[in-house]
């Protein structure tokens, strides 16, 4: 049974009062993974750690849902939130590229063709949203959403994500527990809930993990620390580099 907005407000209060994680699981995970490292490919090991941290975010969300007895009404094929401005780091974009490189050759080729088509097909929309400064403009989300520019990794034919396993944190932490209609009726509905507080634990764990590798002279496949501080709209890391 979908929840009402008032019920969501009460559940948010309950989560804040009783069920906020302290981030220790992320610290423990980093320590465990570092103990397991035996000197193999540092770049690949870092990529695996990145994926495991994403899964840990998912596990925290499921645990909170269990404690407050809620279930998301989000469903495969529902892609209203895939028109949100997704902001991520250059490091995460590079790991997404690594994920794409793991796919079968035909899938890789299709995604590359899709990215090229995206940059050409949405050129005018991209030009307009490129002028939105998400660091200064407090209303950039509303303006961005009105453009209805889909995520670069949304398959419009199936309304599914092309990189679902490594989709960025904003995609993983935004969930609806009310009627799915609220997302259809408004670009920025009040009802959906964000677990964005998990981002701090996730990014700190990445920093700790990478710092250890870098100080030991390992190649982690990114330019640290710059790539973890360089944040931008997700599509920019792909469209611009394909020009």
Buried (B, 14 or more C-beta within 10 A) or exposed (E): EBBEEEBBBEBEEEBEEEBEBEBEBBBEBBEEBBEEBEEEEBBEBBBEBBBBBBEBBEEBBEEBBEEBEBEBBBEEEBBBBBBBBBBBBBBBBBBBBBBBEEBEEEEEEBBEEBBBEBBEEBEEBBEBBBEBEBEEEEEBBEBBBEBEBBBBBBBEEEBBBBBEEBBBBBBBBBBBBBBBEBBEEEBEBEBBBEBEBBBEBBBBBBBBBBEBBBEEEBEBBBEBEEBBEBEBBBBBBBBEEEE
